[in-house]
């Protein structure tokens, strides 16, 4: 029991999603598609904070294996 109410709600949500059209930011879309952005990747703090002096292929668990 209650399947009809559940299906009606799912149908309503699906219809709302189908006909929902948010305002499009064409300037941001153009920048994303052309690859030009306002911030340089090299100066972006998110990317520079993740860098370190260690190579990426270095084993993060050097002493954890049992095959010594």
N, CA, C and O atoms as a CHARMM CRD file, in Angstrom:
* protein
*
  272
    1    1 UNK  N      0.83000  -1.17700   0.00000 PROA 1      0.00000
    2    1 UNK  CA     0.00000   0.00000   0.00000 PROA 1      0.00000
    3    1 UNK  C      0.87700   1.24400   0.00000 PROA 1      0.00000
    4    1 UNK  O      1.96300   1.22700   0.57900 PROA 1      0.00000
    5    2 UNK  N      0.44100   2.29800  -0.62200 PROA 2      0.00000
    6    2 UNK  CA     1.21500   3.52100  -0.67600 PROA 2      0.00000
    7    2 UNK  C      2.04500   3.66300  -1.93700 PROA 2      0.00000
    8    2 UNK  O      2.70900   4.68200  -2.12900 PROA 2      0.00000
    9    3 UNK  N      2.01900   2.65600  -2.79900 PROA 3      0.00000
   10    3 UNK  CA     2.81000   2.70600  -4.02800 PROA 3      0.00000
   11    3 UNK  C      2.31400   3.81400  -4.95600 PROA 3      0.00000
   12    3 UNK  O      3.11400   4.44000  -5.65200 PROA 3      0.00000
   13    4 UNK  N      1.03100   4.05700  -4.97200 PROA 4      0.00000
   14    4 UNK  CA     0.47700   5.10900  -5.82200 PROA 4      0.00000
   15    4 UNK  C      0.96800   6.48500  -5.41500 PROA 4      0.00000
   16    4 UNK  O      1.28500   7.30900  -6.27300 PROA 4      0.00000
   17    5 UNK  N      1.03400   6.74100  -4.13200 PROA 5      0.00000
   18    5 UNK  CA     1.51600   8.03100  -3.63300 PROA 5      0.00000
   19    5 UNK  C      3.00500   8.19200  -3.93300 PROA 5      0.00000
   20    5 UNK  O      3.45400   9.27500  -4.31100 PROA 5      0.00000
   21    6 UNK  N      3.76500   7.11400  -3.76300 PROA 6      0.00000
   22    6 UNK  CA     5.20600   7.15100  -4.03900 PROA 6      0.00000
   23    6 UNK  C      5.46200   7.39200  -5.52500 PROA 6      0.00000
   24    6 UNK  O      6.32800   8.18800  -5.88500 PROA 6      0.00000
   25    7 UNK  N      4.72600   6.72000  -6.36900 PROA 7      0.00000
   26    7 UNK  CA     4.89800   6.88600  -7.81400 PROA 7      0.00000
   27    7 UNK  C      4.50500   8.29200  -8.24600 PROA 7      0.00000
   28    7 UNK  O      5.15200   8.88400  -9.11000 PROA 7      0.00000
   29    8 UNK  N      3.44700   8.82700  -7.64700 PROA 8      0.00000
   30    8 UNK  CA     3.01800  10.18400  -7.98000 PROA 8      0.00000
   31    8 UNK  C      4.08800  11.19700  -7.59400 PROA 8      0.00000
   32    8 UNK  O      4.33100  12.15500  -8.32800 PROA 8      0.00000
   33    9 UNK  N      4.72300  10.99000  -6.45300 PROA 9      0.00000
   34    9 UNK  CA     5.76600  11.89700  -6.01400 PROA 9      0.00000
   35    9 UNK  C      6.97800  11.81000  -6.94500 PROA 9      0.00000
   36    9 UNK  O      7.55200  12.83600  -7.31000 PROA 9      0.00000
   37   10 UNK  N      7.37200  10.58500  -7.33300 PROA 10     0.00000
   38   10 UNK  CA     8.49000  10.41200  -8.25300 PROA 10     0.00000
   39   10 UNK  C      8.20200  11.05500  -9.60400 PROA 10     0.00000
   40   10 UNK  O      9.08600  11.65100 -10.21900 PROA 10     0.00000
   41   11 UNK  N      6.95700  10.92800 -10.06100 PROA 11     0.00000
   42   11 UNK  CA     6.56200  11.54200 -11.33100 PROA 11     0.00000
   43   11 UNK  C      6.64200  13.05500 -11.24100 PROA 11     0.00000
   44   11 UNK  O      7.09200  13.71700 -12.17600 PROA 11     0.00000
   45   12 UNK  N      6.20400  13.60400 -10.11100 PROA 12     0.00000
   46   12 UNK  CA     6.24600  15.05600  -9.91700 PROA 12     0.00000
   47   12 UNK  C      7.69100  15.55100  -9.90400 PROA 12     0.00000
   48   12 UNK  O      8.00300  16.56500 -10.52800 PROA 12     0.00000
   49   13 UNK  N      8.57400  14.84300  -9.19700 PROA 13     0.00000
   50   13 UNK  CA     9.97800  15.23400  -9.13500 PROA 13     0.00000
   51   13 UNK  C     10.60800  15.14300 -10.52200 PROA 13     0.00000
   52   13 UNK  O     11.35500  16.03600 -10.92300 PROA 13     0.00000
   53   14 UNK  N     10.31400  14.07700 -11.25100 PROA 14     0.00000
   54   14 UNK  CA    10.86100  13.91500 -12.59500 PROA 14     0.00000
   55   14 UNK  C     10.38500  15.03000 -13.52200 PROA 14     0.00000
   56   14 UNK  O     11.16400  15.54100 -14.32700 PROA 14     0.00000
   57   15 UNK  N      9.14400  15.40100 -13.41700 PROA 15     0.00000
   58   15 UNK  CA     8.59500  16.47900 -14.24700 PROA 15     0.00000
   59   15 UNK  C      9.25200  17.81100 -13.89200 PROA 15     0.00000
   60   15 UNK  O      9.57900  18.60300 -14.77600 PROA 15     0.00000
   61   16 UNK  N      9.44400  18.05500 -12.59000 PROA 16     0.00000
   62   16 UNK  CA    10.09900  19.29200 -12.16300 PROA 16     0.00000
   63   16 UNK  C     11.52200  19.36800 -12.70300 PROA 16     0.00000
   64   16 UNK  O     11.95900  20.42900 -13.14900 PROA 16     0.00000
   65   17 UNK  N     12.25200  18.24900 -12.66600 PROA 17     0.00000
   66   17 UNK  CA    13.61800  18.23500 -13.17800 PROA 17     0.00000
   67   17 UNK  C     13.66200  18.39700 -14.69500 PROA 17     0.00000
   68   17 UNK  O     14.56000  19.04100 -15.23600 PROA 17     0.00000
   69   18 UNK  N     12.68600  17.80600 -15.37000 PROA 18     0.00000
   70   18 UNK  CA    12.66200  17.86700 -16.83100 PROA 18     0.00000
   71   18 UNK  C     12.45800  19.29400 -17.32400 PROA 18     0.00000
   72   18 UNK  O     13.09500  19.71300 -18.29100 PROA 18     0.00000
   73   19 UNK  N     11.59000  20.03000 -16.68100 PROA 19     0.00000
   74   19 UNK  CA    11.24600  21.36200 -17.15400 PROA 19     0.00000
   75   19 UNK  C     11.98000  22.47100 -16.40700 PROA 19     0.00000
   76   19 UNK  O     11.69000  23.64700 -16.62300 PROA 19     0.00000
   77   20 UNK  N     12.93100  22.12100 -15.53000 PROA 20     0.00000
   78   20 UNK  CA    13.70700  23.12800 -14.80300 PROA 20     0.00000
   79   20 UNK  C     14.79500  23.66700 -15.71100 PROA 20     0.00000
   80   20 UNK  O     15.55000  22.89300 -16.29900 PROA 20     0.00000
   81   21 UNK  N     14.88600  24.97000 -15.83400 PROA 21     0.00000
   82   21 UNK  CA    15.93700  25.57500 -16.64500 PROA 21     0.00000
   83   21 UNK  C     16.54400  26.74800 -15.86500 PROA 21     0.00000
   84   21 UNK  O     15.97100  27.83700 -15.82100 PROA 21     0.00000
   85   22 UNK  N     17.69900  26.51400 -15.25800 PROA 22     0.00000
   86   22 UNK  CA    18.34500  27.58900 -14.50300 PROA 22     0.00000
   87   22 UNK  C     18.90400  28.64500 -15.44200 PROA 22     0.00000
   88   22 UNK  O     19.06700  28.40600 -16.63900 PROA 22     0.00000
   89   23 UNK  N     19.19800  29.81700 -14.88600 PROA 23     0.00000
   90   23 UNK  CA    19.81000  30.87400 -15.68300 PROA 23     0.00000
   91   23 UNK  C     21.21600  30.42600 -16.07500 PROA 23     0.00000
   92   23 UNK  O     21.99300  29.98800 -15.22700 PROA 23     0.00000
   93   24 UNK  N     21.53400  30.53900 -17.35700 PROA 24     0.00000
   94   24 UNK  CA    22.81900  30.09400 -17.86000 PROA 24     0.00000
   95   24 UNK  C     23.81300  31.24000 -17.82600 PROA 24     0.00000
   96   24 UNK  O     23.52100  32.34100 -18.29200 PROA 24     0.00000
   97   25 UNK  N     24.98600  30.97700 -17.27100 PROA 25     0.00000
   98   25 UNK  CA    26.05800  31.96300 -17.24400 PROA 25     0.00000
   99   25 UNK  C     26.93000  31.70600 -18.47000 PROA 25     0.00000
  100   25 UNK  O     27.84100  30.87900 -18.42400 PROA 25     0.00000
  101   26 UNK  N     26.65700  32.40600 -19.55200 PROA 26     0.00000
  102   26 UNK  CA    27.34400  32.16200 -20.81200 PROA 26     0.00000
  103   26 UNK  C     28.81100  32.56300 -20.75400 PROA 26     0.00000
  104   26 UNK  O     29.64000  31.96400 -21.44100 PROA 26     0.00000
  105   27 UNK  N     29.14300  33.55700 -19.95400 PROA 27     0.00000
  106   27 UNK  CA    30.53600  33.99500 -19.82800 PROA 27     0.00000
  107   27 UNK  C     31.38500  32.88100 -19.20400 PROA 27     0.00000
  108   27 UNK  O     32.47400  32.58000 -19.69400 PROA 27     0.00000
  109   28 UNK  N     30.88200  32.27100 -18.12100 PROA 28     0.00000
  110   28 UNK  CA    31.60900  31.18300 -17.47100 PROA 28     0.00000
  111   28 UNK  C     31.68700  29.97000 -18.38900 PROA 28     0.00000
  112   28 UNK  O     32.71300  29.28900 -18.42000 PROA 28     0.00000
  113   29 UNK  N     30.63400  29.69000 -19.12900 PROA 29     0.00000
  114   29 UNK  CA    30.63000  28.57600 -20.06300 PROA 29     0.00000
  115   29 UNK  C     31.66400  28.78200 -21.15700 PROA 29     0.00000
  116   29 UNK  O     32.38000  27.84800 -21.51800 PROA 29     0.00000
  117   30 UNK  N     31.74900  29.99900 -21.68900 PROA 30     0.00000
  118   30 UNK  CA    32.72800  30.30300 -22.72000 PROA 30     0.00000
  119   30 UNK  C     34.15200  30.12400 -22.19100 PROA 30     0.00000
  120   30 UNK  O     35.01200  29.57600 -22.88000 PROA 30     0.00000
  121   31 UNK  N     34.39500  30.58800 -20.96600 PROA 31     0.00000
  122   31 UNK  CA    35.72900  30.44200 -20.37800 PROA 31     0.00000
  123   31 UNK  C     36.07400  28.98100 -20.17300 PROA 31     0.00000
  124   31 UNK  O     37.21300  28.57600 -20.40400 PROA 31     0.00000
  125   32 UNK  N     35.12000  28.19300 -19.74800 PROA 32     0.00000
  126   32 UNK  CA    35.37400  26.76900 -19.51900 PROA 32     0.00000
  127   32 UNK  C     35.65600  26.04600 -20.83100 PROA 32     0.00000
  128   32 UNK  O     36.54100  25.19300 -20.89200 PROA 32     0.00000
  129   33 UNK  N     34.91000  26.38100 -21.87800 PROA 33     0.00000
  130   33 UNK  CA    35.08500  25.69100 -23.15300 PROA 33     0.00000
  131   33 UNK  C     36.35200  26.11500 -23.87800 PROA 33     0.00000
  132   33 UNK  O     36.96900  25.30000 -24.56300 PROA 33     0.00000
  133   34 UNK  N     36.75200  27.37600 -23.74300 PROA 34     0.00000
  134   34 UNK  CA    37.94800  27.84800 -24.43000 PROA 34     0.00000
  135   34 UNK  C     39.21000  27.56400 -23.63500 PROA 34     0.00000
  136   34 UNK  O     40.30800  27.61700 -24.19000 PROA 34     0.00000
  137   35 UNK  N     39.08200  27.26500 -22.35600 PROA 35     0.00000
  138   35 UNK  CA    40.24800  26.96900 -21.54300 PROA 35     0.00000
  139   35 UNK  C     40.85600  28.19900 -20.90600 PROA 35     0.00000
  140   35 UNK  O     41.84700  28.08500 -20.18500 PROA 35     0.00000
  141   36 UNK  N     40.30100  29.36000 -21.14600 PROA 36     0.00000
  142   36 UNK  CA    40.80800  30.58200 -20.53400 PROA 36     0.00000
  143   36 UNK  C     40.08300  30.81800 -19.22300 PROA 36     0.00000
  144   36 UNK  O     38.86000  30.70300 -19.13300 PROA 36     0.00000
  145   37 UNK  N     40.86500  31.14800 -18.21600 PROA 37     0.00000
  146   37 UNK  CA    40.24400  31.45200 -16.93400 PROA 37     0.00000
  147   37 UNK  C     40.89700  32.68200 -16.34700 PROA 37     0.00000
  148   37 UNK  O     41.94700  33.12000 -16.81800 PROA 37     0.00000
  149   38 UNK  N     40.29300  33.23100 -15.34000 PROA 38     0.00000
  150   38 UNK  CA    40.82300  34.43700 -14.71400 PROA 38     0.00000
  151   38 UNK  C     42.04300  34.13300 -13.86000 PROA 38     0.00000
  152   38 UNK  O     42.94500  34.96600 -13.77100 PROA 38     0.00000
  153   39 UNK  N     42.09800  32.96500 -13.23100 PROA 39     0.00000
  154   39 UNK  CA    43.22700  32.62200 -12.38200 PROA 39     0.00000
  155   39 UNK  C     44.13700  31.65700 -13.10600 PROA 39     0.00000
  156   39 UNK  O     43.68000  30.76300 -13.81900 PROA 39     0.00000
  157   40 UNK  N     45.41200  31.84500 -12.91700 PROA 40     0.00000
  158   40 UNK  CA    46.39900  30.94600 -13.50600 PROA 40     0.00000
  159   40 UNK  C     46.52200  29.71700 -12.62600 PROA 40     0.00000
  160   40 UNK  O     46.54300  29.84300 -11.40100 PROA 40     0.00000
  161   41 UNK  N     46.60200  28.54800 -13.20700 PROA 41     0.00000
  162   41 UNK  CA    46.66100  27.30400 -12.44200 PROA 41     0.00000
  163   41 UNK  C     47.92300  27.27400 -11.57600 PROA 41     0.00000
  164   41 UNK  O     47.89100  26.75800 -10.45900 PROA 41     0.00000
  165   42 UNK  N     49.02200  27.81400 -12.07400 PROA 42     0.00000
  166   42 UNK  CA    50.27100  27.78000 -11.32100 PROA 42     0.00000
  167   42 UNK  C     50.20600  28.66000 -10.08000 PROA 42     0.00000
  168   42 UNK  O     50.88700  28.38100  -9.09300 PROA 42     0.00000
  169   43 UNK  N     49.40800  29.70700 -10.11200 PROA 43     0.00000
  170   43 UNK  CA    49.30800  30.60000  -8.95700 PROA 43     0.00000
  171   43 UNK  C     48.09300  30.30100  -8.09500 PROA 43     0.00000
  172   43 UNK  O     47.88100  30.95000  -7.07100 PROA 43     0.00000
  173   44 UNK  N     47.31100  29.34200  -8.49300 PROA 44     0.00000
  174   44 UNK  CA    46.12400  28.98300  -7.72300 PROA 44     0.00000
  175   44 UNK  C     46.55800  28.26400  -6.46000 PROA 44     0.00000
  176   44 UNK  O     47.31900  27.29900  -6.53500 PROA 44     0.00000
  177   45 UNK  N     46.09500  28.70800  -5.30600 PROA 45     0.00000
  178   45 UNK  CA    46.53900  28.15800  -4.02600 PROA 45     0.00000
  179   45 UNK  C     46.10300  26.70300  -3.85400 PROA 45     0.00000
  180   45 UNK  O     46.77700  25.94400  -3.15700 PROA 45     0.00000
  181   46 UNK  N     45.00700  26.30100  -4.46300 PROA 46     0.00000
  182   46 UNK  CA    44.56100  24.91800  -4.32100 PROA 46     0.00000
  183   46 UNK  C     45.55200  23.95600  -4.95800 PROA 46     0.00000
  184   46 UNK  O     45.81600  22.88400  -4.41400 PROA 46     0.00000
  185   47 UNK  N     46.10600  24.33600  -6.12000 PROA 47     0.00000
  186   47 UNK  CA    47.02900  23.44800  -6.81900 PROA 47     0.00000
  187   47 UNK  C     48.42900  23.52900  -6.22800 PROA 47     0.00000
  188   47 UNK  O     49.12500  22.51500  -6.17900 PROA 47     0.00000
  189   48 UNK  N     48.85800  24.69000  -5.78300 PROA 48     0.00000
  190   48 UNK  CA    50.20600  24.81600  -5.25900 PROA 48     0.00000
  191   48 UNK  C     50.32800  24.17700  -3.88300 PROA 48     0.00000
  192   48 UNK  O     51.41700  23.73700  -3.51500 PROA 48     0.00000
  193   49 UNK  N     49.24900  24.11000  -3.11300 PROA 49     0.00000
  194   49 UNK  CA    49.30300  23.50400  -1.79500 PROA 49     0.00000
  195   49 UNK  C     49.43800  21.99000  -1.87900 PROA 49     0.00000
  196   49 UNK  O     49.97700  21.37000  -0.96200 PROA 49     0.00000
  197   50 UNK  N     48.96100  21.38700  -2.95700 PROA 50     0.00000
  198   50 UNK  CA    49.02000  19.93700  -3.08200 PROA 50     0.00000
  199   50 UNK  C     50.36800  19.46000  -3.60200 PROA 50     0.00000
  200   50 UNK  O     50.65700  18.26400  -3.55500 PROA 50     0.00000
  201   51 UNK  N     51.19100  20.36900  -4.09400 PROA 51     0.00000
  202   51 UNK  CA    52.49800  19.98600  -4.61300 PROA 51     0.00000
  203   51 UNK  C     53.48000  19.77900  -3.47400 PROA 51     0.00000
  204   51 UNK  O     53.37400  20.41300  -2.42500 PROA 51     0.00000
  205   52 UNK  N     54.43000  18.89300  -3.68500 PROA 52     0.00000
  206   52 UNK  CA    55.49200  18.67000  -2.71700 PROA 52     0.00000
  207   52 UNK  C     56.76800  18.34600  -3.46800 PROA 52     0.00000
  208   52 UNK  O     56.76200  18.21000  -4.69100 PROA 52     0.00000
  209   53 UNK  N     57.86200  18.22300  -2.73100 PROA 53     0.00000
  210   53 UNK  CA    59.15000  17.92200  -3.35000 PROA 53     0.00000
  211   53 UNK  C     59.29300  16.45100  -3.69700 PROA 53     0.00000
  212   53 UNK  O     60.21500  16.07700  -4.42200 PROA 53     0.00000
  213   54 UNK  N     58.40400  15.61700  -3.19700 PROA 54     0.00000
  214   54 UNK  CA    58.49200  14.18500  -3.43700 PROA 54     0.00000
  215   54 UNK  C     57.85200  13.82600  -4.77600 PROA 54     0.00000
  216   54 UNK  O     56.84900  14.42600  -5.16200 PROA 54     0.00000
  217   55 UNK  N     58.42600  12.84600  -5.48900 PROA 55     0.00000
  218   55 UNK  CA    57.78600  12.42100  -6.74500 PROA 55     0.00000
  219   55 UNK  C     56.45100  11.73500  -6.46800 PROA 55     0.00000
  220   55 UNK  O     56.24500  11.16600  -5.39600 PROA 55     0.00000
  221   56 UNK  N     55.55500  11.79600  -7.44100 PROA 56     0.00000
  222   56 UNK  CA    54.21400  11.25200  -7.25900 PROA 56     0.00000
  223   56 UNK  C     54.20300   9.72700  -7.18500 PROA 56     0.00000
  224   56 UNK  O     53.32000   9.15200  -6.54900 PROA 56     0.00000
  225   57 UNK  N     55.16700   9.06300  -7.82500 PROA 57     0.00000
  226   57 UNK  CA    55.15200   7.60900  -7.84600 PROA 57     0.00000
  227   57 UNK  C     55.86700   6.99300  -6.63800 PROA 57     0.00000
  228   57 UNK  O     56.07000   5.78000  -6.59900 PROA 57     0.00000
  229   58 UNK  N     56.24300   7.79400  -5.67500 PROA 58     0.00000
  230   58 UNK  CA    56.90500   7.30400  -4.45900 PROA 58     0.00000
  231   58 UNK  C     55.91600   6.46200  -3.66100 PROA 58     0.00000
  232   58 UNK  O     54.73800   6.80400  -3.56000 PROA 58     0.00000
  233   59 UNK  N     56.40300   5.36100  -3.09700 PROA 59     0.00000
  234   59 UNK  CA    55.55400   4.46800  -2.31600 PROA 59     0.00000
  235   59 UNK  C     55.21400   5.11800  -0.98200 PROA 59     0.00000
  236   59 UNK  O     56.12000   5.39200  -0.19600 PROA 59     0.00000
  237   60 UNK  N     53.93600   5.37600  -0.69800 PROA 60     0.00000
  238   60 UNK  CA    53.58100   6.04800   0.55000 PROA 60     0.00000
  239   60 UNK  C     53.66500   5.12100   1.76700 PROA 60     0.00000
  240   60 UNK  O     53.61800   5.60000   2.90000 PROA 60     0.00000
  241   61 UNK  N     53.78800   3.81500   1.55900 PROA 61     0.00000
  242   61 UNK  CA    53.84900   2.86200   2.64500 PROA 61     0.00000
  243   61 UNK  C     55.10200   1.99800   2.50200 PROA 61     0.00000
  244   61 UNK  O     54.99100   0.81500   2.18000 PROA 61     0.00000
  245   62 UNK  N     56.27700   2.55300   2.73100 PROA 62     0.00000
  246   62 UNK  CA    57.50500   1.81000   2.42800 PROA 62     0.00000
  247   62 UNK  C     57.74400   0.60400   3.34100 PROA 62     0.00000
  248   62 UNK  O     58.27800  -0.40200   2.87300 PROA 62     0.00000
  249   63 UNK  N     57.37900   0.66300   4.60100 PROA 63     0.00000
  250   63 UNK  CA    57.69700  -0.44200   5.49900 PROA 63     0.00000
  251   63 UNK  C     56.52100  -1.31800   5.84700 PROA 63     0.00000
  252   63 UNK  O     56.57000  -2.03400   6.84700 PROA 63     0.00000
  253   64 UNK  N     55.48500  -1.28900   5.07300 PROA 64     0.00000
  254   64 UNK  CA    54.26700  -1.99600   5.42200 PROA 64     0.00000
  255   64 UNK  C     54.18200  -3.39900   4.81000 PROA 64     0.00000
  256   64 UNK  O     53.29300  -4.16400   5.18300 PROA 64     0.00000
  257   65 UNK  N     55.04800  -3.74900   3.91300 PROA 65     0.00000
  258   65 UNK  CA    54.90100  -5.05400   3.28500 PROA 65     0.00000
  259   65 UNK  C     55.59900  -6.12000   4.13600 PROA 65     0.00000
  260   65 UNK  O     56.54500  -5.81900   4.86300 PROA 65     0.00000
  261   66 UNK  N     55.12600  -7.35800   4.03900 PROA 66     0.00000
  262   66 UNK  CA    55.65100  -8.47500   4.82800 PROA 66     0.00000
  263   66 UNK  C     56.70900  -9.26200   4.07600 PROA 66     0.00000
  264   66 UNK  O     57.25600 -10.21400   4.63300 PROA 66     0.00000
  265   67 UNK  N     57.01800  -8.91500   2.85300 PROA 67     0.00000
  266   67 UNK  CA    57.94000  -9.70400   2.04400 PROA 67     0.00000
  267   67 UNK  C     59.38500  -9.19100   2.15100 PROA 67     0.00000
  268   67 UNK  O     60.06100  -9.03900   1.13400 PROA 67     0.00000
  269   68 UNK  N     59.85200  -8.93000   3.35400 PROA 68     0.00000
  270   68 UNK  CA    61.22800  -8.44300   3.55400 PROA 68     0.00000
  271   68 UNK  C     62.21400  -9.56600   3.53200 PROA 68     0.00000
  272   68 UNK  O     63.41400  -9.33800   3.68500 PROA 68     0.00000
